[in-house]
Amino acid sequence: MFLPRRKVRIETERLTLREPVLTDYRPWAELREDSADFLIPWEPTWAADHLSRKGFSNRVYWAQRSLASGTALPLFLIRREDEVLVGAVTLDNIRRGPAQSGTLGYWIGAPFARRGYMREALLAVVHHAFQRLDISRIEAACLPENRASRGLLEKCGFKYEGVAQSYLQINGRWRTHVLYAALRSDRRGRAGPE
């Protein structure tokens, strides 16, 4: 088993962002199950064992290996006032060398949507990536009709860059996505498409 060289913990006004641990299984599984109708239209098809303890354990071990190797920054969003899991953010596919970039993914439980938690978390992760990880470019993609996600990215300083045909399989179908990016030194102007 791989263990991260150091723990990553990011504090925001209302949240603690930290790596997932095995004891998060029950709150994670309950939140994902209770939010299934809210999440499934925007996510890859859930595997048969998606909500199983074994499936979750594999996710935790992947998170530990990814943190140790520096290829991803998987974080759970814990509301500080009551230690409740509200969602997750992952900066994945971290590429070093000339690229210095990564890909952002995120989800929030239905009861916590539209309360500003994800905006707070994304701003903190972007700041951490630029300042602590020396990332230069963070990319994100979402379905064109996902107005909430597009608005979130734009409020967090991401700029629209274009469209990728058949970019990801979402809910069992290849789907076109709109692409956004945040740059450490950005002078690009307006956030949305022309």
C-alpha positions as CSV (number, residue, x, y, z in Angstrom):
1,M,0.0,0.0,0.0
2,F,1.3,3.5,-0.9
3,L,0.9,6.3,1.5
4,P,1.2,10.0,0.6
5,R,4.5,11.7,1.5
6,R,2.5,14.5,3.1
7,K,-1.1,15.1,3.9
8,V,-2.9,17.7,1.9
9,R,-5.3,19.9,3.8
10,I,-6.8,23.1,2.5
11,E,-9.0,25.3,4.7
12,T,-11.6,27.7,3.4
13,E,-14.1,29.9,5.2
14,R,-16.6,27.0,5.7
15,L,-14.8,23.9,4.4
16,T,-11.8,21.6,5.0
17,L,-10.6,20.0,1.8
18,R,-8.7,16.8,2.5
19,E,-7.9,13.5,1.0
20,P,-10.5,10.7,1.3
21,V,-9.9,8.0,4.0
22,L,-11.4,4.6,4.5
23,T,-13.7,5.8,7.3
24,D,-15.4,8.2,4.8
25,Y,-17.1,5.2,3.2
26,R,-20.5,5.4,4.9
27,P,-21.1,9.2,4.5
28,W,-19.8,9.0,0.9
29,A,-22.0,6.1,-0.1
30,E,-25.0,7.6,1.5
31,L,-24.5,11.0,-0.1
32,R,-23.8,9.5,-3.5
33,E,-26.9,7.2,-3.3
34,D,-29.2,10.0,-2.0
35,S,-27.9,12.3,-4.8
36,A,-28.0,9.7,-7.6
37,D,-30.8,11.4,-9.6
38,F,-28.9,14.7,-9.3
39,L,-25.5,13.3,-10.3
40,I,-26.1,10.6,-12.9
41,P,-27.0,12.8,-15.8
42,W,-23.6,14.5,-15.6
43,E,-21.3,11.6,-14.8
44,P,-19.8,8.5,-16.4
45,T,-22.0,5.5,-15.9
46,W,-21.6,4.1,-12.4
47,A,-19.9,0.7,-12.2
48,A,-21.9,-2.1,-10.7
49,D,-19.8,-1.8,-7.5
50,H,-19.8,2.0,-7.5
51,L,-21.4,2.3,-4.0
52,S,-19.7,-0.8,-2.5
53,R,-17.1,-0.7,0.3
54,K,-14.6,-2.5,-1.9
55,G,-15.1,0.0,-4.7
56,F,-14.7,2.9,-2.3
57,S,-11.5,1.3,-0.8
58,N,-10.1,1.1,-4.3
59,R,-10.8,4.8,-4.7
60,V,-9.0,5.6,-1.4
61,Y,-6.0,3.6,-2.5
62,W,-6.0,5.3,-5.9
63,A,-6.1,8.7,-4.1
64,Q,-3.1,7.7,-1.9
65,R,-1.0,6.5,-4.9
66,S,-2.0,9.6,-6.9
67,L,-1.0,12.0,-4.1
68,A,2.3,10.1,-3.5
69,S,3.2,10.2,-7.2
70,G,2.0,13.8,-7.7
71,T,-0.4,12.8,-10.6
72,A,-3.6,13.9,-8.9
73,L,-5.0,15.9,-6.0
74,P,-8.2,14.1,-4.9
75,L,-10.0,16.0,-2.1
76,F,-13.2,15.6,-0.1
77,L,-15.1,18.7,0.9
78,I,-15.9,18.5,4.6
79,R,-18.2,21.2,6.1
80,R,-16.3,22.4,9.2
81,E,-19.3,23.3,11.3
82,D,-20.5,19.7,11.5
83,E,-17.9,17.6,9.8
84,V,-20.4,16.6,7.0
85,L,-19.1,15.5,3.6
86,V,-20.7,17.8,0.9
87,G,-18.8,16.7,-2.2
88,A,-15.4,16.3,-3.8
89,V,-12.9,18.0,-6.1
90,T,-10.1,16.3,-8.0
91,L,-7.3,17.9,-9.9
92,D,-6.3,14.9,-12.1
93,N,-3.9,14.1,-14.9
94,I,-1.3,16.4,-13.5
95,R,1.3,16.8,-16.2
96,R,4.8,18.2,-15.4
97,G,7.6,19.5,-17.6
98,P,6.6,21.9,-20.3
99,A,2.8,21.4,-19.7
100,Q,2.5,22.1,-15.9
101,S,-1.2,21.4,-16.2
102,G,-4.1,19.4,-14.8
103,T,-7.7,18.6,-15.3
104,L,-10.4,19.5,-12.8
105,G,-13.4,17.4,-11.9
106,Y,-15.9,17.9,-9.2
107,W,-19.3,16.8,-7.8
108,I,-21.5,18.0,-5.0
109,G,-24.3,16.2,-3.1
110,A,-27.8,17.4,-4.0
111,P,-28.6,18.8,-0.5
112,F,-25.6,21.1,-0.7
113,A,-25.9,22.4,-4.3
114,R,-26.3,26.1,-5.0
115,R,-25.0,27.2,-1.6
116,G,-21.6,28.3,-2.7
117,Y,-19.6,25.4,-1.3
118,M,-18.2,24.3,-4.7
119,R,-17.2,27.8,-5.7
120,E,-15.4,28.1,-2.4
121,A,-13.7,24.8,-2.9
122,L,-12.7,25.4,-6.6
123,L,-11.2,28.8,-5.8
124,A,-9.1,27.2,-3.0
125,V,-8.0,24.3,-5.2
126,V,-7.0,26.6,-8.1
127,H,-5.1,28.9,-5.7
128,H,-3.3,25.8,-4.2
129,A,-2.5,24.4,-7.7
130,F,-1.0,27.7,-8.9
131,Q,0.8,28.7,-5.7
132,R,1.8,25.4,-4.1
133,L,2.0,22.9,-7.0
134,D,3.4,25.3,-9.6
135,I,0.6,24.4,-12.1
136,S,0.3,26.8,-15.0
137,R,-3.0,25.7,-16.6
138,I,-6.1,24.0,-15.2
139,E,-8.6,22.6,-17.6
140,A,-12.2,21.6,-17.1
141,A,-15.0,20.3,-19.3
142,C,-18.8,20.0,-18.9
143,L,-21.8,19.3,-20.9
144,P,-23.1,22.3,-22.9
145,E,-26.5,22.2,-21.2
146,N,-25.0,22.0,-17.7
147,R,-25.6,25.7,-17.0
148,A,-24.8,25.4,-13.3
149,S,-21.4,24.0,-14.0
150,R,-20.6,26.4,-16.7
151,G,-21.6,29.3,-14.5
152,L,-19.5,27.9,-11.6
153,L,-16.4,27.7,-13.8
154,E,-16.9,31.2,-15.2
155,K,-17.4,32.6,-11.6
156,C,-14.1,30.9,-10.6
157,G,-12.2,32.6,-13.4
158,F,-12.2,29.9,-16.0
159,K,-12.5,31.0,-19.6
160,Y,-14.4,29.3,-22.4
161,E,-12.0,27.7,-25.0
162,G,-14.2,25.7,-27.3
163,V,-16.0,22.4,-27.9
164,A,-14.7,18.9,-27.9
165,Q,-16.8,16.4,-29.9
166,S,-17.5,13.0,-28.2
167,Y,-15.2,14.0,-25.4
168,L,-16.4,11.7,-22.6
169,Q,-18.9,9.0,-22.0
170,I,-21.6,10.4,-19.8
171,N,-24.4,8.3,-18.5
172,G,-23.5,5.6,-21.1
173,R,-23.2,7.9,-24.2
174,W,-20.4,9.7,-25.9
175,R,-21.1,13.4,-25.3
176,T,-19.7,16.6,-26.7
177,H,-18.3,19.0,-24.0
178,V,-17.5,22.6,-23.7
179,L,-13.9,23.3,-22.6
180,Y,-12.8,25.8,-20.1
181,A,-9.3,26.7,-18.7
182,A,-7.8,28.8,-15.9
183,L,-4.3,30.1,-16.4
184,R,-2.0,31.2,-13.7
185,S,-1.2,34.4,-15.7
186,D,-4.4,35.1,-17.6
187,R,-5.0,38.2,-19.7
188,R,-7.7,36.7,-22.0
189,G,-10.7,38.8,-21.3
190,R,-14.3,37.5,-21.2
191,A,-15.3,34.2,-19.7
192,G,-18.1,32.9,-21.8
193,P,-18.4,31.9,-25.5
194,E,-18.9,34.7,-28.0
